[in-house]
Amino acid sequence: MQEKGSISIHTENIFPIIKKFLYSDNEIFLRELVSNAVDATQKIKRLASLGQYTGELGDLRVEVAFDADKKTITISDNGLGMTAEEIKKYINQIAFSGATEFMEKFKEAKDANEIIGRFGLGFYSAFMVADKVEIQTLSYQDGAEPAYWVCDGSTEFEIGEGLLEERGTEITLYINSESEEFLNEHKLQEILDKYCKFLPVPIKFGTKTDREEDGVDEEGKPKYIEVQHDNIINETNPIWTKAPSELKDEDYLNFYKTLYPFSEDPLFWIHLNVDYPFNLTGVLYFPKLKNDFEVQKNKIKLFSRQVFITDEVKDIVPEFLMLLHGVIDSPDIPLNVSRSFLQADSNVKKINSYITKKVADKLSELFKTDRKAYEEKWTDIGLFVKYGMVSEDKFYDKAKDFVLVTNTKSENFTLPEYKDKVEAVQTDKDGQLVYIYTNDPAKQDAFIQSAGKKGYDVLVMNSPIDNHFISQLEQKLDKTSLKRVDADVADKLIKKDDAPEIVLTEEQSTKVKDIFNKAINKPAYNVQIESLNPDELPVTVTMDEFMRRMKDMAAMGGGMSFYGNMPDNYKVIVNGNHKLINRILQEESEDTQAQLSKQAFDLALLSQGLLTGAELTEFVNRSVNLI
């Protein structure tokens, strides 16, 4: 039996296109060929279980080997095998059945991604790295003859009598000169670890040496010998393929360490298992987030029937859930030919909604069953929950019942609880409820203490997402606004009818304003004389709440660059009822008036961290002279 032929396509240059465009990442040739071998192995197992194959199954496994001298990589299995007719059907015809249409699409495509998914390849990814590919195969069917196929990357192929004596398939790649990096044990191990670590059939790659005890020496100490074992690179039954009832906490934690060897233990996890209206299994872990959530993304791994596909899961998993770690496995997620670009369809949208619901349900359950433990984890969970509420309305609707706000005394409240706590004291004269917050308790301590003297409670809002979360609360909560504690003096943060009267006459107020304007001499600082409690500081520097918030958002890249480019403007609030102001008015020397005014202003700047450089040095020297 010997046959030569031509793969029936109209265009001669399809192989260069496969090499250049179809696969963005040429290392996936190994994933495709190993996956095919695993499929063939599982199929023979299935036929045996149905009684359609009665021969010996043997030790079912896939083997990957390489020979650096011969420049070959070989993938072999003892699965179904193929007859010569099946090679013609599956290798020559089916893989190229859409070739003409494919070539037409390619001519119009602006981007390789447009043609992905229109063409049933997998085996032919081998030609991305090989000049020549050989198949030796023997079908499981009674009386089957071994068959052989070879192709050099043109459309010409040759089929003949094969050499295999046992059931299965052996594919040998003759690696081209540009791809010799793959003729390396560490490189191949790395690719197998990445894509094939959880495939359901054992995959052997060379051997490994272990030390094993071998009796004791004369002193009674254990002796060791080195023993060679097959290097099986995969765990064939990962935890997401098991029922939650079979697993202990220890199993989930050990699996997490397998996925992320250098990470701290996760806070908790969710086991996903659904078979209708789509198929989805997996385990999602809540990591300890802290505040560096950008670093955390791309930690969810997507599998399809235990084959690793990608860790770019943004189409499947809602944006805010990208902070989670773990594994999702679904054969129902549509993948392109290289299994690397996801195509959004109704299943993906359903999966997205399902995962959001499962996460919300888990958080709600934790909050209701053990609030104390939930509060202890809040530092880590909080960033994630707020991110979800800001980015997804459906999640906000669920999370509003278990989101917590924390005050400067480290007390936690749900939103309804907090409203009950502060409503009586922090409602202004127009019936608007005002929540006061700090984003830096240490730096804003003087303002926090002033607010505390008036009976106000101060929330801590210092995570990267809080700027957006504050804006969302103002949109969602009825007649409620939020003000940073240093946005104004305590007397003015919440407008009441009981403001103290100013002791200065109009003429004195004008004079004080002039003295301060001359002493400060900075256009960005707008001096205002206010009637405040005499115990408050003589001078306070604040920035308008709206303007500061817009600038903070601009700094975070929140699309507010217009505000980010605007110069800073501050209010200098002079307490007309403070005794220092009276003393300044009574001073006859203009120099002394200016010096006292500048000193009070610099103290206000110092409390805000706004006094730096030469101005700070000048303030220190002036303070020494005043002492």
C-alpha positions as CSV (number, residue, x, y, z in Angstrom):
1,M,0.0,0.0,0.0
2,Q,1.6,3.2,-1.1
3,E,-0.2,6.4,-2.2
4,K,0.8,9.9,-2.9
5,G,-1.7,12.8,-3.3
6,S,-2.5,16.4,-3.0
7,I,-4.7,17.9,-0.3
8,S,-7.6,19.2,-2.4
9,I,-7.4,23.0,-2.0
10,H,-7.2,25.6,-4.6
11,T,-4.6,27.7,-3.0
12,E,-1.0,26.6,-2.6
13,N,0.0,28.9,0.2
14,I,-2.3,27.8,3.0
15,F,0.5,26.5,5.2
16,P,2.3,29.9,5.5
17,I,-1.0,31.4,6.6
18,I,-1.5,28.7,9.2
19,K,2.0,29.5,10.5
20,K,1.6,33.3,10.4
21,F,-2.0,34.1,11.3
22,L,-3.9,31.2,12.7
23,Y,-2.1,30.8,15.9
24,S,-0.9,33.9,17.8
25,D,1.2,31.8,20.1
26,N,3.1,29.0,18.5
27,E,3.7,27.0,21.7
28,I,0.1,25.8,21.6
29,F,1.0,23.2,19.0
30,L,1.9,21.0,21.9
31,R,-1.4,21.6,23.6
32,E,-3.3,20.8,20.5
33,L,-1.5,17.5,19.7
34,V,-1.5,16.3,23.4
35,S,-5.3,17.2,23.6
36,N,-5.9,15.2,20.5
37,A,-4.0,12.2,21.9
38,V,-6.0,12.5,25.2
39,D,-9.3,12.5,23.2
40,A,-8.2,9.4,21.3
41,T,-7.4,7.7,24.6
42,Q,-10.6,8.6,26.3
43,K,-12.6,7.4,23.2
44,I,-11.1,3.9,23.4
45,K,-11.9,3.8,27.2
46,R,-15.5,4.8,26.3
47,L,-15.8,2.1,23.6
48,A,-14.5,-0.5,26.1
49,S,-17.1,0.7,28.7
50,L,-19.9,0.3,26.1
51,G,-18.6,-3.2,25.2
52,Q,-17.7,-2.1,21.6
53,Y,-14.0,-2.8,22.2
54,T,-13.2,-6.0,24.0
55,G,-9.4,-6.0,23.8
56,E,-6.9,-5.2,26.6
57,L,-6.9,-1.5,27.3
58,G,-3.4,-1.6,28.9
59,D,-1.8,1.3,30.7
60,L,-3.7,4.3,29.0
61,R,-1.4,7.3,28.8
62,V,0.1,9.9,26.4
63,E,3.8,10.3,26.1
64,V,5.8,13.3,24.9
65,A,9.5,12.9,24.0
66,F,12.1,14.9,22.1
67,D,15.5,14.2,20.5
68,A,17.7,17.3,20.3
69,D,20.1,15.6,17.9
70,K,17.5,14.5,15.4
71,K,15.5,17.7,16.0
72,T,12.2,15.8,16.6
73,I,9.4,16.0,19.1
74,T,7.1,12.9,19.3
75,I,3.6,12.7,20.8
76,S,2.3,9.2,21.2
77,D,-0.8,7.5,22.6
78,N,-2.4,4.1,22.9
79,G,-5.9,5.3,22.1
80,L,-8.1,4.6,19.1
81,G,-5.6,4.8,16.3
82,M,-6.6,5.3,12.6
83,T,-6.8,3.3,9.4
84,A,-5.4,4.7,6.2
85,E,-8.9,5.6,5.1
86,E,-9.5,7.5,8.4
87,I,-6.3,9.4,7.9
88,K,-7.5,10.5,4.5
89,K,-10.9,11.5,6.0
90,Y,-9.7,13.2,9.2
91,I,-6.3,14.6,8.3
92,N,-6.7,15.4,4.6
93,Q,-10.3,16.2,4.2
94,I,-12.1,17.3,7.4
95,A,-9.3,19.7,8.5
96,F,-9.4,21.4,5.1
97,S,-13.1,21.1,4.4
98,G,-13.6,24.9,4.7
99,A,-10.3,25.8,3.0
100,T,-11.7,27.7,0.1
101,E,-14.1,29.7,2.2
102,F,-11.3,30.2,4.7
103,M,-9.0,31.7,2.0
104,E,-11.8,34.0,0.8
105,K,-12.4,35.2,4.4
106,F,-8.7,35.7,4.9
107,K,-8.5,38.0,1.8
108,E,-11.0,40.4,3.4
109,A,-9.9,40.1,7.0
110,K,-8.2,43.2,8.5
111,D,-7.1,41.3,11.5
112,A,-6.2,37.7,12.0
113,N,-8.8,37.5,14.8
114,E,-11.6,37.9,12.3
115,I,-10.8,34.6,10.7
116,I,-10.2,32.7,13.9
117,G,-12.9,30.2,14.7
118,R,-14.0,29.6,11.0
119,F,-11.7,26.8,10.4
120,G,-11.4,23.3,12.0
121,L,-7.8,22.9,12.6
122,G,-5.7,21.6,15.5
123,F,-3.5,18.9,14.1
124,Y,-2.1,21.4,11.5
125,S,-0.8,23.7,14.2
126,A,2.2,21.3,14.1
127,F,3.3,23.1,10.9
128,M,3.9,26.3,12.9
129,V,7.1,24.7,14.3
130,A,7.8,21.7,11.9
131,D,9.2,21.4,8.4
132,K,7.8,17.9,8.2
133,V,5.2,15.9,10.1
134,E,4.9,12.1,10.2
135,I,2.0,10.0,11.6
136,Q,2.4,6.3,12.5
137,T,-0.9,4.7,13.6
138,L,-2.7,1.4,14.1
139,S,-6.4,1.3,14.5
140,Y,-8.2,-0.6,17.3
141,Q,-10.4,-2.3,14.7
142,D,-10.0,-6.0,14.2
143,G,-7.7,-6.8,11.3
144,A,-6.6,-3.2,10.9
145,E,-3.2,-2.6,9.2
146,P,-0.7,-0.1,10.5
147,A,-0.7,3.1,8.4
148,Y,1.8,5.9,7.8
149,W,1.3,9.6,6.6
150,V,3.9,12.3,5.9
151,C,3.6,15.9,4.7
152,D,6.3,18.5,4.4
153,G,4.2,21.6,4.8
154,S,3.2,21.8,1.2
155,T,-0.2,20.5,0.0
156,E,1.5,17.2,-1.0
157,F,1.2,14.1,1.2
158,E,2.1,10.5,1.2
159,I,0.3,7.6,2.8
160,G,1.8,4.1,3.1
161,E,2.1,1.0,5.3
162,G,3.0,1.9,8.8
163,L,5.4,0.3,11.4
164,L,3.3,0.4,14.6
165,E,2.7,-3.0,16.2
166,E,0.4,-1.8,19.0
167,R,-2.9,0.2,18.9
168,G,-2.5,4.0,19.0
169,T,-0.9,6.9,17.2
170,E,2.6,8.4,17.1
171,I,3.1,11.9,15.6
172,T,6.7,13.0,15.0
173,L,7.5,16.7,14.3
174,Y,10.7,17.5,12.5
175,I,11.3,20.9,14.0
176,N,12.2,23.8,11.7
177,S,15.3,26.1,12.3
178,E,13.2,29.0,13.7
179,S,11.6,26.8,16.4
180,E,14.6,25.0,17.9
181,E,13.9,26.6,21.3
182,F,11.3,23.8,21.7
183,L,14.0,21.1,21.6
184,N,14.7,21.8,25.3
185,E,13.5,19.8,28.3
186,H,12.8,22.9,30.5
187,K,10.9,24.6,27.7
188,L,8.7,21.6,27.0
189,Q,8.1,21.0,30.7
190,E,7.0,24.6,31.1
191,I,4.5,24.3,28.2
192,L,3.1,21.0,29.5
193,D,2.8,22.5,33.0
194,K,0.9,25.5,31.6
195,Y,-1.6,23.7,29.3
196,C,-1.7,20.1,30.3
197,K,-1.3,20.0,34.1
198,F,-4.9,18.8,34.7
199,L,-5.7,16.7,31.6
200,P,-7.7,13.5,32.4
201,V,-5.2,11.0,31.0
202,P,-1.7,10.6,32.5
203,I,1.0,12.4,30.4
204,K,4.5,11.1,30.6
205,F,7.4,13.4,29.8
206,G,10.8,11.7,30.4
207,T,11.7,10.4,33.9
208,K,12.5,12.0,37.2
209,T,14.8,10.9,40.0
210,D,13.6,10.4,43.6
211,R,15.5,9.5,46.7
212,E,14.0,6.6,48.5
213,E,15.0,4.9,51.8
214,D,16.9,1.7,51.4
215,G,17.5,0.2,54.9
216,V,19.9,1.6,57.5
217,D,23.7,1.9,57.7
218,E,26.0,0.5,60.5
219,E,25.1,3.4,62.8
220,G,21.4,2.7,62.3
221,K,20.8,5.8,60.2
222,P,18.6,5.5,57.1
223,K,20.3,4.9,53.7
224,Y,18.9,6.3,50.5
225,I,19.1,5.2,46.9
226,E,18.2,7.2,43.7
227,V,15.3,5.7,41.8
228,Q,14.1,6.6,38.3
229,H,10.3,7.1,37.9
230,D,8.2,8.1,35.0
231,N,7.7,11.9,35.1
232,I,3.9,12.2,35.0
233,I,3.3,15.9,34.6
234,N,-0.5,16.1,35.3
235,E,-3.1,15.6,38.0
236,T,-5.9,13.7,36.2
237,N,-8.6,14.4,38.8
238,P,-8.4,18.0,39.9
239,I,-10.7,19.2,42.6
240,W,-13.1,21.0,40.3
241,T,-14.1,17.6,38.7
242,K,-15.1,16.3,42.1
243,A,-18.3,16.8,44.2
244,P,-17.9,19.4,47.0
245,S,-19.1,16.6,49.5
246,E,-15.9,14.6,48.6
247,L,-13.6,17.5,49.5
248,K,-12.2,19.0,52.8
249,D,-10.9,22.5,53.4
250,E,-7.4,21.1,53.2
251,D,-8.0,19.9,49.6
252,Y,-9.1,23.4,48.5
253,L,-6.1,25.0,50.2
254,N,-3.6,22.5,48.7
255,F,-5.1,23.0,45.2
256,Y,-4.7,26.8,45.7
257,K,-1.0,26.3,46.5
258,T,-0.7,24.2,43.3
259,L,-2.1,27.1,41.3
260,Y,-0.3,30.0,43.1
261,P,2.7,28.5,45.0
262,F,3.8,31.8,46.6
263,S,0.5,33.3,47.6
264,E,-1.0,33.6,51.1
265,D,-3.9,31.3,51.9
266,P,-7.2,32.6,50.4
267,L,-10.0,33.9,52.6
268,F,-12.7,31.4,51.3
269,W,-13.8,29.9,48.1
270,I,-16.9,29.0,46.0
271,H,-17.3,25.6,44.2
272,L,-19.1,26.1,40.9
273,N,-21.1,23.1,39.5
274,V,-23.9,23.6,37.0
275,D,-25.0,21.5,34.1
276,Y,-28.1,23.4,32.9
277,P,-28.6,25.6,30.9
278,F,-24.9,25.4,30.3
279,N,-22.0,23.2,31.6
280,L,-19.7,24.9,34.1
281,T,-17.5,23.6,36.9
282,G,-14.7,25.3,38.8
283,V,-13.5,26.8,42.1
284,L,-13.1,30.5,42.7
285,Y,-11.0,31.8,45.6
286,F,-11.1,35.1,47.4
287,P,-7.5,36.1,47.8
288,K,-6.2,38.6,50.4
289,L,-6.5,41.7,48.3
290,K,-5.2,44.7,50.3
291,N,-5.0,47.8,48.1
292,D,-2.9,46.7,45.2
293,F,-5.8,45.2,43.2
294,E,-4.3,46.0,39.8
295,V,-1.5,43.4,40.5
296,Q,-4.2,40.8,41.2
297,K,-5.8,40.5,37.8
298,N,-5.5,37.6,35.3
299,K,-5.4,35.0,38.0
300,I,-8.5,33.0,36.9
301,K,-7.6,30.2,34.6
302,L,-10.0,29.0,31.9
303,F,-10.1,25.4,31.0
304,S,-12.2,23.4,28.5
305,R,-12.5,19.7,29.5
306,Q,-9.4,20.1,31.7
307,V,-7.3,21.6,28.8
308,F,-5.9,25.0,29.8
309,I,-7.1,27.7,27.4
310,T,-6.2,31.2,28.7
311,D,-6.1,33.4,31.8
312,E,-7.6,36.2,29.8
313,V,-11.2,35.7,31.0
314,K,-12.6,39.2,30.9
315,D,-15.5,38.2,28.5
316,I,-16.7,35.4,30.8
317,V,-16.1,36.8,34.2
318,P,-17.5,40.3,35.1
319,E,-14.8,42.9,35.4
320,F,-15.0,43.1,39.2
321,L,-14.6,39.4,39.6
322,M,-11.3,39.5,37.8
323,L,-9.9,40.1,41.3
324,L,-10.7,36.5,42.2
325,H,-8.3,33.6,41.7
326,G,-9.1,30.0,40.6
327,V,-10.3,27.9,37.8
328,I,-13.4,27.8,35.5
329,D,-14.0,24.8,33.2
330,S,-16.7,24.8,30.5
331,P,-17.0,23.0,27.2
332,D,-19.8,25.5,26.4
333,I,-17.7,28.5,26.0
334,P,-17.1,29.0,22.2
335,L,-13.5,29.1,21.3
336,N,-11.7,29.8,18.1
337,V,-9.3,27.5,16.3
338,S,-6.4,28.3,18.6
339,R,-8.7,28.2,21.6
340,S,-7.4,31.5,22.7
341,F,-9.9,34.2,21.7
342,L,-13.4,34.0,23.2
343,Q,-16.4,34.8,21.2
344,A,-19.2,36.5,23.1
345,D,-22.5,34.7,22.8
346,S,-25.5,34.0,24.9
347,N,-23.8,31.2,26.9
348,V,-21.0,33.5,27.9
349,K,-23.5,36.1,29.1
350,K,-25.4,33.5,31.1
351,I,-22.2,32.2,32.7
352,N,-21.2,35.8,33.5
353,S,-24.6,36.3,35.4
354,Y,-24.4,32.9,37.1
355,I,-20.9,33.6,38.5
356,T,-22.0,37.1,39.8
357,K,-25.0,35.5,41.5
358,K,-23.0,32.7,43.1
359,V,-20.4,35.2,44.5
360,A,-23.2,37.5,45.9
361,D,-24.9,34.5,47.5
362,K,-21.7,33.3,49.1
363,L,-21.0,36.8,50.6
364,S,-24.5,37.2,51.8
365,E,-24.4,33.7,53.4
366,L,-21.1,34.5,55.2
367,F,-22.4,37.8,56.5
368,K,-25.6,36.3,57.8
369,T,-24.1,33.1,59.4
370,D,-21.0,34.6,61.0
371,R,-20.9,38.4,61.0
372,K,-17.9,38.5,63.3
373,A,-15.8,36.4,61.0
374,Y,-17.1,38.5,58.0
375,E,-16.1,41.7,59.7
376,E,-12.6,40.3,60.4
377,K,-12.2,39.6,56.7
378,W,-13.7,43.0,55.7
379,T,-10.3,44.7,55.0
380,D,-9.8,42.2,52.2
381,I,-13.3,41.7,51.1
382,G,-14.3,45.4,51.2
383,L,-12.3,46.5,48.2
384,F,-13.8,43.7,46.1
385,V,-17.4,44.3,47.2
386,K,-17.2,48.1,46.5
387,Y,-15.5,47.4,43.2
388,G,-18.4,45.1,42.3
389,M,-21.1,47.6,43.4
390,V,-19.5,50.4,41.4
391,S,-19.1,48.4,38.2
392,E,-22.3,46.3,38.2
393,D,-25.8,47.5,39.2
394,K,-27.1,43.9,39.6
395,F,-24.3,43.3,42.1
396,Y,-25.0,46.6,43.9
397,D,-28.6,45.5,44.5
398,K,-27.5,42.4,46.3
399,A,-24.4,43.8,48.0
400,K,-26.2,46.8,49.5
401,D,-27.3,44.4,52.3
402,F,-23.8,43.2,53.2
403,V,-21.5,46.1,52.3
404,L,-20.0,47.6,55.5
405,V,-18.7,51.1,56.2
406,T,-16.1,51.5,59.0
407,N,-15.5,54.6,61.1
408,T,-12.4,56.0,62.8
409,K,-13.1,53.9,65.9
410,S,-12.9,50.7,63.8
411,E,-16.7,50.1,64.2
412,N,-18.5,48.4,61.2
413,F,-22.0,49.2,60.1
414,T,-24.3,48.2,57.3
415,L,-25.7,51.2,55.3
416,P,-29.1,51.1,57.2
417,E,-27.3,50.7,60.5
418,Y,-25.1,53.7,59.8
419,K,-28.0,55.9,58.8
420,D,-29.7,55.1,62.1
421,K,-26.5,56.0,64.0
422,V,-25.9,59.4,62.5
423,E,-29.2,60.7,61.2
424,A,-30.2,62.7,64.3
425,V,-27.0,64.7,64.6
426,Q,-25.8,64.8,60.9
427,T,-28.9,66.1,59.1
428,D,-28.5,69.7,57.9
429,K,-31.1,72.4,58.1
430,D,-32.5,71.4,54.6
431,G,-33.1,67.8,55.7
432,Q,-30.0,66.5,53.8
433,L,-28.1,63.7,55.7
434,V,-24.3,64.3,55.6
435,Y,-21.8,61.5,56.0
436,I,-18.3,62.7,56.9
437,Y,-15.3,60.7,55.9
438,T,-11.5,60.8,56.0
439,N,-9.1,59.2,53.4
440,D,-6.1,59.7,55.7
441,P,-6.9,59.6,59.4
442,A,-3.4,60.4,60.6
443,K,-3.0,63.5,58.3
444,Q,-6.5,64.7,59.0
445,D,-6.5,64.1,62.7
446,A,-7.1,67.7,63.7
447,F,-10.2,67.9,61.5
448,I,-11.5,64.5,62.8
449,Q,-11.1,65.8,66.4
450,S,-13.0,69.0,65.6
451,A,-15.8,67.0,64.0
452,G,-15.9,64.7,67.1
453,K,-16.4,67.7,69.4
454,K,-19.6,68.4,67.5
455,G,-20.8,64.8,68.0
456,Y,-20.1,63.9,64.3
457,D,-19.0,60.4,63.3
458,V,-16.2,60.1,60.7
459,L,-16.0,57.2,58.2
460,V,-12.6,55.9,56.9
461,M,-12.7,55.8,53.1
462,N,-9.1,55.2,52.0
463,S,-9.2,52.4,49.4
464,P,-8.4,53.0,45.7
465,I,-12.0,52.5,44.8
466,D,-13.5,54.7,47.5
467,N,-13.7,57.9,45.3
468,H,-16.0,56.1,42.9
469,F,-17.9,54.3,45.8
470,I,-18.6,57.7,47.5
471,S,-20.1,59.1,44.3
472,Q,-22.2,56.0,43.9
473,L,-23.6,56.2,47.4
474,E,-24.6,59.8,46.7
475,Q,-26.5,58.6,43.6
476,K,-28.2,55.7,45.3
477,L,-28.9,56.8,48.9
478,D,-31.9,59.1,49.4
479,K,-31.1,62.8,50.4
480,T,-27.5,61.9,51.4
481,S,-24.2,63.5,50.6
482,L,-20.6,62.8,51.6
483,K,-18.0,65.3,52.6
484,R,-14.4,64.8,53.4
485,V,-13.7,65.9,57.0
486,D,-11.2,68.6,55.8
487,A,-13.5,70.0,53.1
488,D,-14.6,72.7,55.5
489,V,-14.3,73.7,59.2
490,A,-16.4,71.5,61.5
491,D,-19.0,74.3,62.0
492,K,-19.6,74.5,58.3
493,L,-19.4,70.8,57.3
494,I,-23.1,70.4,58.1
495,K,-25.1,73.6,57.7
496,K,-27.2,74.2,60.8
497,D,-29.3,77.1,62.1
498,D,-27.3,77.6,65.3
499,A,-24.1,79.1,63.8
500,P,-22.4,81.5,66.3
501,E,-22.5,85.2,65.6
502,I,-19.3,86.9,64.5
503,V,-17.8,89.3,67.0
504,L,-16.1,91.5,64.3
505,T,-17.7,94.5,62.7
506,E,-17.9,94.6,58.9
507,E,-15.0,97.1,58.9
508,Q,-12.9,94.8,61.1
509,S,-13.6,91.8,58.9
510,T,-12.5,93.7,55.8
511,K,-9.3,94.8,57.6
512,V,-8.5,91.2,58.7
513,K,-9.1,90.0,55.2
514,D,-6.6,92.6,53.8
515,I,-4.0,91.7,56.4
516,F,-4.2,88.0,55.6
517,N,-4.2,88.6,51.8
518,K,-1.0,90.7,52.0
519,A,0.7,88.2,54.4
520,I,-0.2,85.1,52.2
521,N,0.2,86.8,48.8
522,K,-0.9,83.8,46.8
523,P,-3.8,84.0,44.2
524,A,-4.7,80.3,44.7
525,Y,-5.6,80.9,48.3
526,N,-9.0,82.7,48.8
527,V,-9.4,84.3,52.2
528,Q,-12.9,84.2,53.9
529,I,-13.8,85.5,57.4
530,E,-16.3,83.2,59.1
531,S,-18.2,83.2,62.4
532,L,-17.0,80.0,64.1
533,N,-16.7,78.5,67.5
534,P,-14.0,80.4,69.4
535,D,-12.4,77.1,70.4
536,E,-11.8,76.2,66.7
537,L,-8.4,76.9,65.1
538,P,-7.8,80.5,64.1
539,V,-7.1,79.6,60.4
540,T,-8.1,76.5,58.4
541,V,-7.1,75.7,54.8
542,T,-9.6,73.6,52.8
543,M,-10.3,72.6,49.2
544,D,-13.8,72.6,47.8
545,E,-15.3,69.0,48.1
546,F,-16.4,68.8,44.4
547,M,-13.2,70.1,43.0
548,R,-11.0,67.9,45.1
549,R,-13.0,64.8,44.3
550,M,-12.8,65.5,40.6
551,K,-9.0,66.0,40.9
552,D,-8.7,62.7,42.8
553,M,-10.6,60.9,40.1
554,A,-8.4,62.5,37.4
555,A,-5.3,61.2,39.3
556,M,-6.8,57.7,39.2
557,G,-7.4,58.0,35.4
558,G,-11.2,58.3,35.9
559,G,-11.8,60.3,32.7
560,M,-11.7,63.6,34.5
561,S,-8.4,64.9,33.0
562,F,-10.0,68.4,32.5
563,Y,-10.1,68.8,36.3
564,G,-6.7,67.2,36.7
565,N,-5.2,70.0,34.6
566,M,-6.9,72.8,36.5
567,P,-4.7,74.7,39.1
568,D,-5.4,73.9,42.8
569,N,-7.6,76.4,44.6
570,Y,-7.9,76.6,48.4
571,K,-10.1,78.4,50.9
572,V,-8.4,80.1,53.8
573,I,-11.1,80.2,56.5
574,V,-10.2,82.8,59.2
575,N,-12.1,82.2,62.4
576,G,-13.4,85.8,63.2
577,N,-14.2,84.8,66.8
578,H,-10.8,83.5,67.7
579,K,-8.8,85.5,70.2
580,L,-5.7,85.5,68.0
581,I,-7.7,87.5,65.3
582,N,-8.5,90.1,68.0
583,R,-4.9,90.3,68.9
584,I,-3.8,90.9,65.3
585,L,-6.3,93.7,65.0
586,Q,-4.9,95.4,68.2
587,E,-1.3,95.2,67.0
588,E,0.0,98.6,65.9
589,S,2.9,97.2,63.9
590,E,2.0,96.0,60.4
591,D,5.1,93.7,60.5
592,T,3.8,92.0,63.6
593,Q,0.3,91.7,62.1
594,A,1.8,90.1,59.0
595,Q,4.0,87.8,61.0
596,L,1.2,86.5,63.2
597,S,-1.1,86.1,60.2
598,K,1.6,84.2,58.2
599,Q,2.3,82.0,61.2
600,A,-1.4,81.1,61.7
601,F,-1.7,80.4,57.9
602,D,1.5,78.3,57.9
603,L,0.2,76.2,60.8
604,A,-3.0,75.5,58.8
605,L,-0.9,74.5,55.8
606,L,1.4,72.3,58.0
607,S,-1.7,70.4,59.4
608,Q,-2.6,69.6,55.8
609,G,0.8,68.6,54.7
610,L,0.9,71.6,52.3
611,L,4.0,73.3,53.8
612,T,7.2,72.1,52.1
613,G,10.6,73.3,50.9
614,A,11.8,76.8,51.5
615,E,8.4,77.8,53.0
616,L,8.7,75.1,55.6
617,T,12.3,76.2,56.5
618,E,11.1,79.8,56.8
619,F,8.2,78.7,59.1
620,V,10.7,76.8,61.4
621,N,13.0,79.9,61.6
622,R,10.1,82.2,62.3
623,S,8.8,79.9,65.0
624,V,12.2,79.8,66.7
625,N,12.2,83.7,66.7
626,L,8.7,83.9,68.1
627,I,9.7,81.5,71.0
